[in-house]
Amino acid sequence: MDEIIKTTLTTIIAGGVGYFTAWLKYFADAEKSISDELWKLRKEKYQLLWVILKKMPKWPARKDFTFQNLRTLSDEMKDWYFEEGGMLLTTESVLAYRLLQERMAAYYEREQELEKLMDKNDYYIIINLCSKLRTQLTRDLLSRKRLFSR
């Protein structure tokens, strides 16, 4: 009788462990699949924002950037945010995006003459915020991180 109970319990425990392991694998596989799809979608949409941000490169610095250019850049970024990829931004990227948009708005809203060239210091503040956003996008995609050592 003891042998039957031991065998039955062993079978039940083994079945439970097997079921639990299969359940964990199922959810791990589902999470990986979602993660892979999200990465692909982010890459596609982030590339569009990357092209928009090309208008404010760190090198070479533009000497002809006006407040109107800044307003146009802000509008293009807003369109990208609502029409393309804003919902895909990570918490860190949305923070970098928001800081950039808020600073750009502060500059072009205070300026009466939008065709006026931006002050050099203001320009450098904006390009540094653009650079921080681009850096965060690369972090989201792990595009500048070596995943496996050689």
C-alpha positions in Angstrom: 0.0 0.0 0.0 2.8 2.4 0.8 4.4 1.7 -2.5 1.2 2.6 -4.3 0.9 5.9 -2.5 4.6 6.7 -3.2 4.2 5.9 -6.9 0.9 7.9 -7.1 2.4 10.9 -5.4 5.5 10.7 -7.5 3.4 10.6 -10.6 1.2 13.5 -9.5 4.3 15.6 -8.5 6.1 14.8 -11.7 3.0 15.7 -13.8 2.6 18.9 -11.9 6.2 19.9 -12.4 6.0 19.1 -16.1 2.8 21.1 -16.4 4.3 24.0 -14.5 7.5 23.9 -16.7 5.4 23.8 -19.9 3.3 26.7 -18.6 6.5 28.8 -17.8 8.0 28.0 -21.2 4.7 29.0 -23.0 4.7 32.4 -21.3 8.5 33.0 -21.8 8.1 32.2 -25.5 5.1 34.5 -25.7 7.0 37.3 -24.0 10.0 36.9 -26.3 7.7 36.9 -29.3 6.1 40.2 -28.2 9.5 41.6 -27.3 10.9 40.7 -30.8 7.9 42.3 -32.6 8.1 45.4 -30.4 11.8 45.8 -31.2 11.1 45.5 -35.0 8.3 48.0 -34.8 10.4 50.4 -32.7 13.3 50.2 -35.1 11.1 51.0 -38.1 9.4 54.0 -36.4 12.5 55.3 -34.6 14.3 55.5 -38.0 11.6 57.9 -39.1 12.3 60.2 -36.1 16.0 59.8 -36.6 15.6 61.3 -40.1 13.6 64.2 -38.7 16.3 64.9 -36.1 18.9 65.0 -38.9 18.0 68.6 -39.3 19.7 69.4 -36.0 23.1 67.5 -36.2 25.7 68.0 -33.6 28.3 68.0 -36.4 28.5 70.1 -38.4 26.7 72.8 -36.6 24.2 74.8 -38.8 24.8 78.5 -39.0 21.5 79.3 -40.7 19.0 77.8 -38.2 16.0 80.1 -37.6 13.3 80.0 -35.0 10.9 79.2 -37.9 13.1 76.1 -38.6 12.8 75.2 -35.0 9.0 75.5 -35.1 8.9 73.4 -38.2 11.1 70.7 -36.6 8.9 70.7 -33.5 5.8 70.3 -35.7 7.4 67.4 -37.7 8.3 65.7 -34.4 4.8 66.2 -33.1 3.4 64.6 -36.3 5.7 61.7 -35.9 4.7 61.3 -32.3 1.0 61.2 -33.0 1.0 59.5 -36.4 3.9 57.1 -36.2 5.7 56.1 -33.1 4.9 58.1 -30.0 3.2 55.2 -28.3 6.3 53.0 -28.8 8.7 55.3 -26.9 10.0 53.9 -23.7 9.6 55.9 -20.5 13.2 57.2 -20.8 12.7 58.2 -24.5 9.5 59.9 -24.0 11.2 62.0 -21.3 14.0 63.0 -23.6 11.4 63.7 -26.3 9.3 65.9 -24.0 12.3 67.8 -22.7 13.3 68.6 -26.3 9.8 69.7 -27.3 9.3 71.8 -24.3 12.6 73.7 -24.8 12.0 74.2 -28.5 8.5 75.6 -27.7 9.9 77.9 -25.1 12.3 79.3 -27.7 10.0 79.8 -30.7 7.1 81.0 -28.6 9.1 83.8 -27.0 10.5 85.0 -30.3 8.5 87.6 -32.2 10.5 87.3 -35.4 10.6 83.7 -36.4 12.9 84.3 -39.4 15.6 85.5 -37.0 18.6 83.2 -36.6 18.8 81.4 -33.3 21.3 82.5 -30.7 24.4 80.2 -30.7 23.9 79.2 -27.1 20.2 78.4 -27.6 21.1 76.4 -30.7 23.7 74.3 -28.8 21.2 73.6 -26.1 18.7 72.3 -28.7 21.3 70.2 -30.5 22.4 68.7 -27.2 18.8 67.8 -26.4 18.4 66.3 -29.9 21.6 64.3 -29.3 20.3 63.0 -25.9 17.0 61.9 -27.6 19.0 60.1 -30.4 21.2 58.4 -27.7 18.1 57.2 -25.8 16.6 55.8 -29.0 19.8 53.8 -29.6 19.6 52.5 -26.0 16.0 51.4 -26.5 17.1 49.4 -29.5 20.4 48.2 -28.0 22.0 49.2 -31.3 25.2 50.4 -29.8 25.7 47.7 -27.2 27.7 44.6 -27.8 25.4 41.8 -26.8 27.9 39.0 -26.9 31.6 39.1 -26.2 34.0 37.7 -28.8 
